[in-house]
Amino acid sequence: MCHHFHPSILREYDVRGVFQETLHPEDAFFVGRCYATFLSGAKPKVAVAWDGRLSSPILKESLIEGLQASGMEVVEIGVGPTPLLYFSVHHMKLDGGIMVTGSHNPKNHNGFKMMFKDHIITGPEIHSFQEIVKSFPKDVALGGRKSEDLSEAYVQRLLKDLKIEKKDLNIVWDAGNGAAGQLVEMLIQRIPGKHTALFCDIDGTFPNHHPDPSKAENLADLKKMVLKNKANLGFAFDGDGDRLGVVDEKGDPLPVDQLIMMLAREVLKAIPVQRLFLM
């Protein structure tokens, strides 16, 4: 059994390509097979989640087939943001996890973000797939498959750390029809203040705007609603919910360096360190 990945899809931090051009369901199967070679022991357990892109259900099925063919026990988390996948691996004490997502890229793009229980898979490991795929160990017993809904557990974990001192905040949330939509709606029902949700229906065609909050044009709807509601601030998420854009009460985007400094200050309150490097 031999396969060849398109050289452009094995990247530094993920596997990513254009669906049915450089990335195909067959690639997803072999991503699962290659990933599994890094895990040992009796039937390692791996979480799989996916975003709302139209190609994600197709790719996740092939991925799971590859994992099972390698003897992995697969736990399907369902549609959700990438941070939910990371949470699931630690919450259920699994051996690893794979997120099927195109992140903030165009809707015809897709790929895989991969992790083990103690680190994210990056360049050298990902690039090695091209060699690993040339030969696999002998066939093993087919791994199992089950589903788990961790939405409630994840929201509860967020609430545990979320300390809102100002109880009358007015906030607008833009999920961009991405994978964070359902969890945003669950969260804002349980925190104080006035909250307005935009585009929380998960829709892989992204009918309202592209889910990349790093670009000002994608924040236009958020800015408009912040001004209309006279809100204190607005949040926008990318397609898989691991990028955040913030606008102030005037609808102006908050520069990333300022946002990082604000978040770092809060982290340092909980985890004091002598030096913190921001890159």
KOLDO-799284 format. One line per field, with one value per residue: x, y, z of N, C-alpha, C in turn; residue number from 1; residue in three letters. Coordinates in Angstrom, 3 decimals, decimal comma. Atoms other than C-alpha are relative to their C-alpha. Example, Ala and Ser with C-alpha at 12.3 -4.5 7.8 and 13.67 -1.06 7.14 Angstrom:
<atoms>
n_c1: 0,890;-0,820;
n_c2: -1,190;-1,190;
n_c3: 0,000;-0,060;
ca_c1: 12,300;13,670;
ca_c2: -4,500;-1,060;
ca_c3: 7,800;7,140;
c_c1: 0,900;-0,770;
c_c2: 1,200;1,090;
c_c3: 0,000;0,730;
seq: 1;2;
type: Ala;Ser;
</atoms>
This chain:
<atoms>
n_c1: 0,856;-0,854;0,748;-0,861;0,690;-0,415;-1,033;0,396;0,953;-0,686;-0,466;-0,711;0,852;1,189;0,153;1,052;0,011;1,265;0,748;0,125;-1,084;-1,233;0,385;1,069;0,358;-1,051;-1,037;0,478;-0,209;-1,417;-0,362;0,323;-0,965;-1,311;0,106;0,065;-1,316;-0,681;0,601;-0,236;0,812;1,208;1,122;0,020;1,282;-0,206;1,205;0,135;1,042;-0,055;0,708;1,237;-0,196;0,758;-0,849;-0,502;0,531;-0,609;-1,386;-0,096;0,309;-1,199;-0,990;0,344;-0,285;-1,443;-0,350;0,489;-0,807;-1,268;0,268;0,353;1,361;0,371;1,088;0,502;0,474;1,018;-0,329;-0,337;-1,246;-1,244;-0,243;0,800;-0,768;-1,096;0,615;0,485;-1,142;-0,413;1,146;0,232;-1,305;-0,243;-1,384;-0,197;1,205;-0,142;1,063;0,179;0,374;-0,688;-0,329;0,474;-0,270;1,191;0,912;-0,345;-1,210;0,221;-1,234;-0,028;-0,875;-0,202;-0,680;-0,067;0,452;-0,963;-0,501;0,577;-0,868;-0,499;-0,747;-0,728;0,900;0,920;-0,746;-0,376;1,108;-0,286;-0,784;0,759;1,100;-0,511;0,132;0,619;-0,125;0,988;1,371;0,386;1,451;0,690;0,320;1,405;0,483;1,149;0,226;0,151;0,344;-0,664;0,331;0,338;-1,209;-0,905;0,544;-0,211;-1,423;-0,172;0,621;-0,834;-1,072;0,523;0,387;0,448;0,241;1,006;1,157;0,914;-0,659;0,798;-0,972;0,473;-0,812;0,149;-0,601;-0,358;0,504;-1,040;0,227;0,177;1,327;0,843;-0,582;0,205;1,378;0,101;-0,756;0,550;1,213;-0,372;-0,852;0,755;-0,089;0,828;-0,787;0,618;-0,736;0,104;-0,449;-0,388;0,349;-1,183;0,294;-1,275;-0,071;-0,310;0,836;0,021;-1,336;-1,033;-0,327;-1,393;0,104;-1,222;0,183;0,997;1,241;0,836;0,538;0,961;1,288;-0,214;-0,110;1,324;0,856;-0,546;0,438;1,458;0,377;-0,815;-0,650;-1,329;-0,990;0,489;-0,927;0,216;-0,780;-0,254;0,790;-0,090;0,100;-1,240;-0,475;0,940;-0,105;0,706;0,211;0,374;1,347;0,141;-0,047;-1,354;-0,704;-1,068;-1,234;-0,328;-1,003;0,684;0,835;-0,881;-0,474;1,114;0,203;-1,180;0,111;0,923;-0,656;-1,043;0,630;0,263;-1,221;-1,124;-1,306;-0,926;-0,084;1,007;-0,370;1,127;-0,546;
n_c2: -1,192;-1,177;-1,224;-1,182;-1,251;-1,184;-0,610;-1,282;0,115;0,336;-1,321;-0,070;0,190;0,782;0,487;-0,873;-0,133;-0,329;1,253;0,618;-0,456;0,498;0,792;0,922;0,940;1,012;-0,604;0,036;1,365;0,233;-0,841;0,814;1,101;-0,547;-0,508;1,130;0,622;-0,673;0,449;1,405;0,488;0,762;-0,771;-1,418;-0,687;-1,258;-0,798;-0,627;-1,020;-0,619;-1,270;0,044;-0,036;1,033;1,166;0,579;1,340;0,979;0,215;0,625;1,419;0,667;-0,076;0,989;1,320;0,192;0,212;1,323;1,009;0,069;0,500;-1,067;-0,154;-1,364;-0,660;-1,117;-1,119;-0,689;-1,318;-0,942;-0,729;0,690;0,093;1,093;1,229;0,018;0,264;1,381;0,901;-0,062;0,319;1,445;0,660;0,759;-0,005;-1,020;-0,505;-0,602;-0,922;-0,199;-1,410;-0,910;-1,160;-1,295;-0,021;0,049;1,098;1,228;0,543;0,786;0,620;0,714;-0,413;1,247;-0,111;1,103;-0,486;-0,911;-1,036;-0,153;0,522;-1,081;0,247;1,249;1,154;-0,065;0,243;1,417;0,783;0,377;1,235;1,014;0,504;0,985;1,350;0,036;1,286;1,006;-0,313;0,238;0,094;-1,263;-0,733;-0,314;-1,350;-0,436;-1,446;-0,676;-1,419;-0,669;-1,424;-0,484;0,056;-1,058;-1,282;-0,053;-0,298;-1,420;-0,778;0,135;-0,999;-1,286;-0,851;-1,281;-0,917;-0,976;0,849;-0,610;-0,121;0,171;0,623;0,634;1,167;0,401;1,321;0,123;1,288;0,995;1,127;-0,433;-0,587;0,624;-0,218;-1,416;-0,149;0,634;-0,780;-1,323;0,164;0,289;-1,038;-1,240;-1,038;0,078;0,647;0,144;0,994;-0,086;1,067;1,180;1,216;0,538;0,097;0,050;-0,908;-1,313;-0,892;-1,397;-0,529;1,015;0,051;-0,326;-1,271;-0,792;-0,967;-0,990;0,096;1,058;-0,499;-1,067;0,272;-0,130;-1,429;-0,595;0,377;-0,632;-1,398;-0,019;0,392;-0,767;1,048;-0,293;0,623;1,110;1,098;0,754;1,234;0,540;1,175;1,087;-0,539;-0,172;-1,365;-0,968;-1,409;-0,816;-1,409;-0,795;-0,574;-0,753;0,957;0,063;1,223;-0,119;0,579;1,305;-0,104;-0,459;1,098;0,992;-0,529;0,070;1,401;0,451;-0,539;0,855;1,296;-0,158;-0,042;1,378;0,802;-0,948;0,399;-1,127;-0,539;0,474;-0,361;-0,072;0,108;
n_c3: 0,000;0,114;0,252;0,067;-0,304;0,741;-0,850;-0,589;-1,111;-1,251;-0,394;-1,280;-1,172;0,327;1,372;0,532;1,442;0,655;0,105;1,322;0,874;-0,621;-1,170;0,368;-1,069;-0,148;-0,842;-1,384;-0,476;-0,269;-1,146;-1,166;-0,085;-0,375;-1,375;-0,929;-0,195;-1,108;-1,251;-0,312;-1,109;0,330;0,545;-0,393;0,198;0,714;0,243;1,315;0,116;1,322;0,117;0,767;1,449;0,704;0,244;-1,252;-0,285;0,911;-0,410;-1,332;0,139;0,514;-1,074;-1,026;0,574;-0,086;-1,406;-0,402;0,688;-0,727;-1,340;-0,933;-0,503;0,376;-0,715;0,803;-0,812;0,779;0,538;-1,060;0,209;-0,324;-1,449;-0,563;0,215;-0,967;-1,303;-0,074;-0,190;-1,405;-0,859;0,026;-0,142;1,224;0,467;1,009;0,646;1,327;0,382;1,439;0,121;0,902;-0,820;0,488;1,437;0,864;-0,317;0,718;-0,616;-1,212;-0,454;-1,270;-1,092;-0,744;-1,283;-0,938;-1,299;-0,610;0,896;1,332;1,054;0,844;1,213;0,259;-0,069;1,137;1,237;0,053;0,553;1,390;-0,055;-0,739;0,820;0,959;-0,565;-1,316;-0,691;0,390;-0,383;-1,392;-0,183;0,226;-1,217;-0,241;0,309;-0,775;0,022;-1,282;0,073;-1,120;0,045;-1,336;-0,824;0,451;-0,453;-1,447;-0,226;0,295;-1,075;-1,196;0,068;0,453;-1,127;0,542;-1,116;0,426;0,297;0,964;1,293;1,211;0,900;1,234;0,343;1,400;0,217;1,410;0,509;-0,218;-0,902;-1,389;-0,158;-1,021;-1,318;-0,314;-0,475;-1,312;-0,983;-0,301;-0,802;-1,386;-0,563;-0,196;1,008;1,201;1,041;1,314;0,784;1,456;0,899;-0,780;0,737;0,659;1,431;0,693;1,149;-0,574;0,802;-0,440;0,271;-0,198;-1,425;-0,317;-0,715;0,091;1,078;-0,408;0,771;-0,572;-1,268;0,303;-0,650;-1,442;-0,288;0,174;-1,117;-1,206;0,013;-0,123;-1,364;-0,951;-0,790;-0,535;0,877;0,812;0,246;1,241;0,049;1,333;0,359;-0,976;-1,352;-0,752;0,235;-0,558;0,318;-0,992;0,326;-1,165;0,026;1,241;1,100;0,540;-0,401;-0,982;0,551;-0,573;-1,059;-1,208;-0,482;-0,618;-1,276;-0,950;-0,363;-0,742;-1,362;-0,751;-0,198;-1,013;-1,316;-0,418;0,108;-0,035;0,531;-0,003;1,349;0,940;1,365;0,923;1,355;
ca_c1: 0,000;1,680;0,448;1,934;0,796;0,779;3,967;2,144;-0,165;2,419;3,004;4,725;1,727;-0,920;-1,900;-3,853;-4,921;-7,677;-10,373;-10,428;-7,410;-4,465;-6,370;-8,564;-10,456;-7,703;-5,207;-7,345;-7,209;-3,425;-3,124;-4,873;-2,526;0,610;-0,529;-1,154;2,465;3,501;1,298;2,049;0,413;-2,836;-5,417;-4,545;-7,570;-7,824;-10,429;-11,694;-13,635;-14,441;-15,592;-18,660;-17,103;-18,981;-16,007;-15,324;-17,773;-16,273;-12,701;-13,400;-14,939;-11,841;-9,610;-11,443;-11,194;-7,428;-7,190;-9,312;-7,293;-4,271;-5,953;-6,859;-9,932;-11,709;-13,841;-15,948;-16,455;-18,593;-18,729;-17,018;-14,052;-10,439;-10,132;-12,928;-10,779;-7,799;-10,049;-11,481;-8,043;-7,166;-10,656;-10,976;-7,254;-6,869;-3,646;-4,228;-6,643;-7,156;-9,212;-10,558;-10,593;-9,721;-9,353;-9,609;-8,889;-11,266;-14,255;-12,866;-9,758;-9,521;-6,989;-5,955;-4,561;-3,038;-1,925;-0,756;-1,614;1,567;2,273;1,036;2,383;4,589;6,933;9,376;6,667;4,255;6,911;7,823;4,391;5,732;8,187;5,958;3,219;5,484;5,186;3,100;3,403;1,467;-2,309;-3,782;-7,253;-9,706;-10,101;-13,428;-15,495;-17,844;-19,294;-19,119;-20,773;-18,500;-20,172;-21,584;-18,350;-16,393;-18,697;-18,516;-14,723;-14,859;-17,181;-14,796;-12,097;-14,357;-14,532;-16,583;-16,375;-18,507;-21,988;-23,598;-21,301;-22,907;-21,138;-21,690;-20,429;-19,840;-19,279;-19,035;-21,108;-18,070;-17,674;-17,786;-21,399;-23,227;-20,809;-21,021;-24,793;-24,458;-21,906;-23,648;-26,802;-24,845;-22,782;-23,976;-24,604;-26,358;-25,228;-26,040;-25,053;-24,384;-24,153;-24,054;-25,653;-22,846;-22,773;-19,778;-20,727;-20,075;-23,005;-22,467;-18,729;-15,497;-14,554;-11,156;-11,257;-7,706;-9,025;-10,987;-13,504;-14,723;-15,530;-17,967;-21,125;-19,698;-18,785;-22,245;-23,974;-21,629;-22,479;-26,196;-26,375;-23,979;-22,049;-18,852;-17,019;-17,384;-15,772;-15,334;-14,135;-12,585;-13,865;-12,595;-12,814;-9,127;-8,634;-10,206;-10,831;-11,887;-13,427;-13,902;-17,002;-16,335;-16,142;-12,422;-10,319;-8,026;-4,416;-3,151;-0,140;-2,407;-4,751;-1,868;-0,555;-3,988;-4,385;-0,820;-1,463;-4,390;-2,376;0,437;-1,991;-2,729;0,688;3,496;6,743;9,882;9,953;7,307;8,240;5,590;6,255;
ca_c2: 0,000;3,212;6,782;10,167;13,419;16,582;18,326;21,573;20,113;18,929;22,224;23,435;23,317;21,345;19,429;21,763;21,944;22,717;20,047;17,791;19,642;19,092;17,417;14,349;11,864;9,324;11,750;11,892;8,107;8,106;11,058;8,824;5,939;8,101;9,800;6,431;5,337;7,833;6,173;2,913;0,759;-1,170;0,536;4,232;6,534;9,506;12,294;13,574;16,815;18,854;22,296;23,228;23,229;21,218;18,927;18,241;15,310;13,572;14,051;13,062;9,765;8,857;10,030;7,839;4,851;5,359;5,610;2,509;0,575;1,316;-0,035;3,336;3,734;6,813;9,177;11,448;14,836;16,210;19,664;22,262;24,615;23,498;24,451;21,948;19,205;20,185;20,209;16,786;15,148;16,351;15,993;12,352;11,607;10,474;9,826;12,440;14,294;15,483;18,468;18,529;22,206;24,817;27,354;30,938;29,975;30,036;27,713;25,244;24,692;22,104;20,165;18,634;20,024;17,236;16,808;14,228;14,463;16,410;18,464;19,762;18,009;20,360;20,475;17,553;15,095;16,302;16,300;12,729;11,589;11,534;8,779;6,989;6,600;4,433;1,510;0,654;-2,018;-5,234;-5,074;-4,857;-5,451;-2,742;-0,061;0,921;4,075;5,985;9,488;11,927;15,331;17,483;20,825;21,187;20,103;22,590;25,502;24,641;24,723;28,158;29,440;28,189;30,607;33,412;36,078;39,078;41,925;44,356;42,822;45,245;44,775;45,046;42,689;41,620;38,184;37,266;33,545;34,053;30,890;28,993;26,041;28,122;29,226;26,724;27,147;30,940;30,716;28,337;30,563;33,921;32,529;31,940;35,082;38,476;41,454;42,098;39,884;39,931;36,959;37,217;34,359;31,474;29,019;26,754;27,043;26,001;28,336;31,312;33,303;36,501;37,102;35,142;33,921;35,584;38,260;39,385;41,329;44,517;43,898;40,791;42,862;45,205;43,499;43,343;47,034;47,975;46,056;47,392;50,953;50,206;48,585;51,086;48,043;48,099;45,773;43,021;39,631;37,785;34,213;32,448;29,265;26,887;29,215;29,509;33,063;36,077;39,576;42,338;45,737;48,552;50,643;52,654;49,490;49,920;46,725;46,292;45,802;42,280;43,389;45,241;42,274;39,906;42,193;42,353;38,579;38,005;40,225;38,043;34,851;36,196;36,800;33,087;31,733;34,072;33,802;35,939;36,341;36,076;36,019;37,135;36,108;
ca_c3: 0,000;-1,170;-1,249;-2,075;-0,492;-2,574;-1,359;-0,598;2,070;4,627;6,414;9,579;11,895;10,044;6,948;4,685;1,063;-1,408;-1,268;-4,342;-5,796;-3,468;-0,615;-1,136;1,064;0,370;1,918;5,041;5,357;5,175;7,559;10,066;9,274;9,547;12,746;14,378;13,910;16,602;19,223;20,965;23,591;23,705;21,483;21,949;22,195;19,841;19,706;16,352;15,887;12,791;11,717;9,676;6,218;3,629;3,040;6,727;7,190;4,149;5,324;8,922;7,807;5,797;8,640;11,148;8,804;8,698;12,476;12,988;10,405;12,592;15,716;17,229;19,429;18,047;20,122;17,901;19,544;16,715;15,157;17,297;17,636;17,861;21,564;22,281;20,749;22,922;25,970;25,134;24,975;28,475;29,948;28,897;29,323;25,724;23,839;21,171;18,943;15,370;14,255;10,693;9,794;7,220;10,037;8,705;5,095;2,076;2,258;-0,302;1,834;4,581;6,592;9,899;13,139;15,199;18,777;21,260;24,938;25,697;22,569;19,225;16,131;14,103;11,111;11,445;12,466;9,783;7,055;7,976;6,767;3,200;4,179;6,671;4,061;1,909;4,304;7,344;10,023;9,531;9,814;13,290;14,705;13,695;16,353;17,881;17,528;19,808;20,173;23,088;23,509;25,674;24,959;28,471;30,145;28,029;28,811;32,505;32,272;30,647;33,354;36,028;34,855;33,651;36,331;35,196;37,711;35,709;35,601;33,136;30,151;26,721;24,307;20,689;19,617;15,953;15,351;11,582;10,921;12,172;14,503;17,705;17,156;19,356;22,249;22,036;22,417;25,362;27,082;26,779;28,365;31,571;32,041;33,299;31,058;27,770;24,906;21,197;19,031;15,293;12,785;15,265;12,823;11,636;7,837;5,766;2,927;5,255;3,832;5,834;5,735;5,659;9,167;9,463;12,185;11,439;8,432;9,048;6,250;8,073;11,158;9,391;10,703;14,207;14,140;12,874;15,674;18,361;17,321;16,999;20,442;22,031;23,209;25,240;22,885;20,312;19,754;16,440;15,901;12,945;11,297;13,961;16,943;17,801;16,511;18,132;16,864;19,262;18,553;21,060;21,757;18,578;16,500;15,936;15,927;18,903;17,710;18,271;20,340;22,766;22,997;23,754;26,493;28,115;28,017;29,227;32,230;33,248;32,739;34,913;37,751;37,826;36,813;37,962;35,995;35,944;32,172;29,488;25,811;23,309;19,714;
c_c1: 0,891;-0,844;0,999;-0,846;0,475;0,980;-0,419;-0,830;0,652;0,730;0,660;-0,882;-1,257;0,149;-1,142;0,108;-1,363;-0,736;-0,232;0,970;1,342;-0,283;-1,235;-0,354;1,056;1,148;-0,394;0,207;1,456;0,556;-0,268;0,995;1,374;0,004;0,093;1,359;0,771;-0,515;0,242;-0,866;-1,240;-1,134;-0,032;-1,332;0,252;-1,337;0,027;-1,162;0,139;-0,803;-1,197;0,155;-0,685;0,819;0,421;-0,596;0,610;1,413;0,099;-0,334;1,221;1,108;-0,242;0,258;1,495;0,467;-0,417;0,822;1,355;-0,187;-0,363;-1,459;-0,391;-1,183;-0,419;-0,589;-1,103;0,482;0,263;1,317;1,225;0,294;-0,826;0,723;1,122;-0,525;-0,376;1,132;0,417;-1,132;-0,232;1,288;0,286;1,470;0,272;-1,312;0,316;-1,233;-0,025;-0,489;0,822;0,337;-0,616;0,145;-1,284;-0,791;0,303;1,318;-0,389;1,309;-0,140;0,995;0,095;0,763;0,111;-0,347;0,958;0,574;-0,761;0,984;0,402;0,889;0,677;-0,894;-0,949;0,722;0,384;-1,108;0,321;0,836;-0,782;-1,029;0,453;-0,116;-0,561;0,269;-1,100;-1,376;-0,267;-1,520;-0,629;-0,369;-1,477;-0,329;-1,213;-0,099;-0,163;-0,347;0,573;-0,309;-0,258;1,232;0,967;-0,481;0,186;1,453;0,301;-0,530;0,839;1,075;-0,499;-0,526;-0,322;-0,375;-1,095;-1,212;-0,927;0,657;-0,975;0,955;-0,702;0,991;-0,291;0,731;0,319;-0,466;1,039;-0,350;-0,219;-1,430;-0,838;0,526;-0,105;-1,400;-0,187;0,651;-0,707;-1,319;0,315;0,932;-0,786;0,202;-0,981;0,847;-0,818;0,862;-0,275;0,510;0,521;-0,435;1,233;-0,330;1,309;0,089;0,350;-0,760;0,074;1,328;1,008;0,442;1,489;0,023;1,265;-0,091;-1,192;-1,321;-0,935;-0,614;-1,084;-1,341;0,106;0,058;-1,369;-0,895;0,493;-0,468;-1,507;-0,442;0,684;0,693;1,379;1,109;-0,639;1,092;-0,355;0,942;0,247;-0,750;0,051;0,175;1,286;0,696;-1,079;0,315;-0,835;-0,141;-0,450;-1,383;-0,255;-0,011;1,365;0,712;1,109;1,257;0,399;1,004;-0,619;-0,843;0,848;0,479;-1,094;-0,227;1,167;-0,053;-0,911;0,615;1,024;-0,565;-0,197;1,264;1,196;1,281;0,892;0,080;-1,092;0,372;-1,234;0,556;-1,114;
c_c2: 1,241;1,209;1,144;1,240;1,096;0,771;1,291;-0,144;-0,365;1,244;-0,037;-0,338;-0,819;-0,625;0,803;0,104;0,403;-1,308;-0,385;0,592;-0,509;-0,881;-0,828;-0,908;-1,080;0,532;-0,067;-1,380;-0,212;0,954;-0,767;-1,125;0,498;0,473;-1,144;-0,630;0,637;-0,468;-1,487;-0,404;-0,713;0,937;1,442;0,654;1,397;0,697;0,570;0,983;0,653;1,295;-0,143;0,055;-1,182;-1,262;-0,709;-1,370;-1,090;-0,340;-0,698;-1,484;-0,775;-0,006;-1,079;-1,415;-0,309;-0,259;-1,388;-1,122;-0,185;-0,455;1,053;-0,108;1,461;0,487;1,211;1,069;0,764;1,330;0,957;0,688;-0,817;-0,041;-1,088;-1,333;-0,103;-0,336;-1,471;-0,982;-0,035;-0,423;-1,504;-0,814;-0,933;0,113;1,073;0,450;0,623;0,838;0,126;1,423;0,722;1,300;1,281;0,122;-0,079;-1,287;-1,296;-0,605;-0,853;-0,662;-0,619;0,658;-1,189;0,243;-1,365;0,569;1,016;1,042;0,005;-0,559;1,142;-0,548;-1,335;-1,237;-0,029;-0,329;-1,466;-0,882;-0,498;-1,277;-1,121;-0,673;-1,066;-1,427;0,091;-1,344;-0,954;0,369;-0,363;-0,101;1,379;0,658;0,323;1,457;0,314;1,519;0,534;1,462;0,684;1,491;0,565;0,022;1,117;1,370;0,153;0,322;1,459;0,860;-0,036;1,079;1,406;0,804;1,391;0,917;1,009;-0,761;0,564;0,215;-0,293;-0,488;-0,595;-1,106;-0,419;-1,327;-0,257;-1,273;-1,112;-0,989;0,397;0,438;-0,569;0,277;1,457;0,212;-0,611;0,867;1,293;-0,067;-0,108;1,034;1,304;0,988;-0,195;-0,552;-0,152;-0,934;0,175;-1,286;-1,231;-1,312;-0,485;-0,293;0,108;0,825;1,416;1,114;1,478;0,720;-1,109;0,006;0,167;1,365;0,843;1,059;0,899;-0,147;-1,075;0,393;1,052;-0,209;0,152;1,469;0,671;-0,296;0,593;1,448;0,107;-0,266;0,834;-0,953;0,448;-0,564;-1,133;-1,022;-0,679;-1,196;-0,430;-1,314;-1,141;0,515;0,104;1,316;0,964;1,399;0,783;1,416;0,734;0,609;0,863;-0,919;-0,126;-1,262;0,293;-0,640;-1,273;0,116;0,480;-1,116;-1,055;0,480;-0,070;-1,431;-0,529;0,481;-0,862;-1,374;0,082;0,111;-1,407;-0,849;0,950;-0,610;1,232;0,669;-0,608;0,497;-0,065;0,035;0,090;
c_c3: 0,000;-0,378;-0,059;0,268;-0,945;0,883;0,691;1,269;1,329;0,481;1,378;1,195;-0,279;-1,379;-0,595;-1,511;-0,517;-0,270;-1,457;-1,029;0,525;1,211;-0,330;1,180;0,223;0,853;1,466;0,612;0,397;1,055;1,290;0,209;0,464;1,449;0,997;0,257;1,147;1,361;0,197;1,184;-0,500;-0,403;0,523;-0,366;-0,561;-0,222;-1,414;0,052;-1,368;-0,005;-0,934;-1,501;-0,678;-0,236;1,281;0,330;-0,881;0,457;1,348;-0,071;-0,499;1,046;1,047;-0,506;0,077;1,419;0,463;-0,641;0,666;1,441;1,018;0,442;-0,203;0,826;-0,827;0,913;-0,720;-0,536;1,155;-0,296;0,404;1,500;0,686;-0,184;1,024;1,396;0,134;0,261;1,467;0,933;0,087;0,106;-1,183;-0,411;-1,049;-0,605;-1,348;-0,294;-1,516;-0,196;-1,064;0,683;-0,576;-1,518;-0,831;0,183;-0,737;0,492;1,202;0,399;1,371;0,950;0,949;1,291;0,658;1,367;0,620;-0,949;-1,327;-1,025;-0,932;-1,116;-0,196;0,004;-1,196;-1,307;-0,149;-0,567;-1,410;-0,076;0,670;-0,897;-1,004;0,516;1,404;0,667;-0,461;0,537;1,461;0,072;-0,123;1,320;0,096;-0,274;0,861;-0,057;1,413;-0,257;1,236;0,055;1,390;0,900;-0,373;0,466;1,506;0,326;-0,297;1,140;1,274;0,049;-0,321;1,182;-0,536;1,157;-0,335;-0,524;-1,079;-1,364;-1,145;-1,095;-1,223;-0,376;-1,439;-0,220;-1,467;-0,677;0,126;1,096;1,453;0,305;1,126;1,398;0,423;0,562;1,381;1,072;0,383;0,764;1,489;0,616;0,087;-1,141;-1,140;-1,137;-1,282;-0,836;-1,491;-0,641;0,757;-0,650;-0,758;-1,463;-0,771;-1,264;0,436;-0,726;0,373;-0,210;0,253;1,466;0,283;0,671;-0,040;-1,092;0,302;-0,745;0,546;1,337;-0,209;0,692;1,510;0,394;-0,067;1,195;1,312;0,088;0,195;1,432;1,072;0,976;0,479;-0,884;-0,790;-0,228;-1,320;-0,033;-1,443;-0,181;0,981;1,425;0,783;-0,320;0,459;-0,498;0,993;-0,531;1,253;-0,182;-1,236;-1,225;-0,634;0,484;1,003;-0,584;0,736;1,135;1,311;0,606;0,716;1,361;1,058;0,473;0,828;1,443;0,858;0,276;1,123;1,408;0,551;0,024;-0,036;-0,572;-0,018;-1,363;-0,865;-1,387;-0,894;-1,417;-1,036;
seq: 1;2;3;4;5;6;7;8;9;10;11;12;13;14;15;16;17;18;19;20;21;22;23;24;25;26;27;28;29;30;31;32;33;34;35;36;37;38;39;40;41;42;43;44;45;46;47;48;49;50;51;52;53;54;55;56;57;58;59;60;61;62;63;64;65;66;67;68;69;70;71;72;73;74;75;76;77;78;79;80;81;82;83;84;85;86;87;88;89;90;91;92;93;94;95;96;97;98;99;100;101;102;103;104;105;106;107;108;109;110;111;112;113;114;115;116;117;118;119;120;121;122;123;124;125;126;127;128;129;130;131;132;133;134;135;136;137;138;139;140;141;142;143;144;145;146;147;148;149;150;151;152;153;154;155;156;157;158;159;160;161;162;163;164;165;166;167;168;169;170;171;172;173;174;175;176;177;178;179;180;181;182;183;184;185;186;187;188;189;190;191;192;193;194;195;196;197;198;199;200;201;202;203;204;205;206;207;208;209;210;211;212;213;214;215;216;217;218;219;220;221;222;223;224;225;226;227;228;229;230;231;232;233;234;235;236;237;238;239;240;241;242;243;244;245;246;247;248;249;250;251;252;253;254;255;256;257;258;259;260;261;262;263;264;265;266;267;268;269;270;271;272;273;274;275;276;277;278;279;
type: Met;Cys;His;His;Phe;His;Pro;Ser;Ile;Leu;Arg;Glu;Tyr;Asp;Val;Arg;Gly;Val;Phe;Gln;Glu;Thr;Leu;His;Pro;Glu;Asp;Ala;Phe;Phe;Val;Gly;Arg;Cys;Tyr;Ala;Thr;Phe;Leu;Ser;Gly;Ala;Lys;Pro;Lys;Val;Ala;Val;Ala;Trp;Asp;Gly;Arg;Leu;Ser;Ser;Pro;Ile;Leu;Lys;Glu;Ser;Leu;Ile;Glu;Gly;Leu;Gln;Ala;Ser;Gly;Met;Glu;Val;Val;Glu;Ile;Gly;Val;Gly;Pro;Thr;Pro;Leu;Leu;Tyr;Phe;Ser;Val;His;His;Met;Lys;Leu;Asp;Gly;Gly;Ile;Met;Val;Thr;Gly;Ser;His;Asn;Pro;Lys;Asn;His;Asn;Gly;Phe;Lys;Met;Met;Phe;Lys;Asp;His;Ile;Ile;Thr;Gly;Pro;Glu;Ile;His;Ser;Phe;Gln;Glu;Ile;Val;Lys;Ser;Phe;Pro;Lys;Asp;Val;Ala;Leu;Gly;Gly;Arg;Lys;Ser;Glu;Asp;Leu;Ser;Glu;Ala;Tyr;Val;Gln;Arg;Leu;Leu;Lys;Asp;Leu;Lys;Ile;Glu;Lys;Lys;Asp;Leu;Asn;Ile;Val;Trp;Asp;Ala;Gly;Asn;Gly;Ala;Ala;Gly;Gln;Leu;Val;Glu;Met;Leu;Ile;Gln;Arg;Ile;Pro;Gly;Lys;His;Thr;Ala;Leu;Phe;Cys;Asp;Ile;Asp;Gly;Thr;Phe;Pro;Asn;His;His;Pro;Asp;Pro;Ser;Lys;Ala;Glu;Asn;Leu;Ala;Asp;Leu;Lys;Lys;Met;Val;Leu;Lys;Asn;Lys;Ala;Asn;Leu;Gly;Phe;Ala;Phe;Asp;Gly;Asp;Gly;Asp;Arg;Leu;Gly;Val;Val;Asp;Glu;Lys;Gly;Asp;Pro;Leu;Pro;Val;Asp;Gln;Leu;Ile;Met;Met;Leu;Ala;Arg;Glu;Val;Leu;Lys;Ala;Ile;Pro;Val;Gln;Arg;Leu;Phe;Leu;Met;
</atoms>
